[in-house]
Structures are given as C-alpha cells and as structure tokens.
Amino acid sequence: MTIFFKSHQITIYRRRRIGSADRYAMSATFTAFNVDIQPASPERVAEVDGRFGAIFTAYVDVSVDIKAGDQVKIDTGKTYGVKGVQIWQGAGLLDHKELVLESQDA
C-alpha cells in the first residue's frame, strides 16, 4: 500500500482491436483506482511540450496497470490522456507510479 493523498478515482481506458478488422476503440478496465492529481510544474509542461493548464502530474499505486497511450476518466467526468508513466519502486511505502496527464477537455 502506497502513501499518497487521493483526490479522485480514475477508470482506465485502453485502445483495443475490434474484431478481425483494422479498427480500434477505447474500452474501460471497469476498475476504479485512487489517484492524486496536481497541476504540473512549469518545467514538466515544457518537458512534454504541453500547454499550461492542460498538463497534470498524477500519482497512483505501483500495482496499477496503466501505460502511456491510455486514457483515464476521473470521478468528475473529466478525461485525460496518459502521456507518460514513471515507476518509483524500492522504497516500500513510497513506491508509486508518476503519470503525466494531458486534459482532453481543454
């Protein structure tokens, strides 16, 4: 169990192939995970070539299966694209995944 201050719950959506055709759609994992979402620092916004107010940093438990390219929807209905995932592991209670999120609603 990781120590962080949850501010929302997210549902992860992943791009999956539909049938045998070359078509794809986003489908939910149907699991809600606790997350702490904060506005990204100016350095992080510049690092990912993003827009101020549209880039956020989020923290989830290290066991959450989330990847760059996924989308997440939070409990308020807002949608974010996952631009990056960094794993911080080896410190026990401080283990977590740090996500770079881009607002899809802005």
Secondary structure, DSSP 8 states (H G I E B T S, - for coil): -------EEEEEEEEEEETTTTEEEEEEEEEEEEEEEEE--HHHHHHTT--TTTEEEEEE-TT----TT-EEEETTS-EEEEEEEEEE-SSGGG-EEEEEEEES--
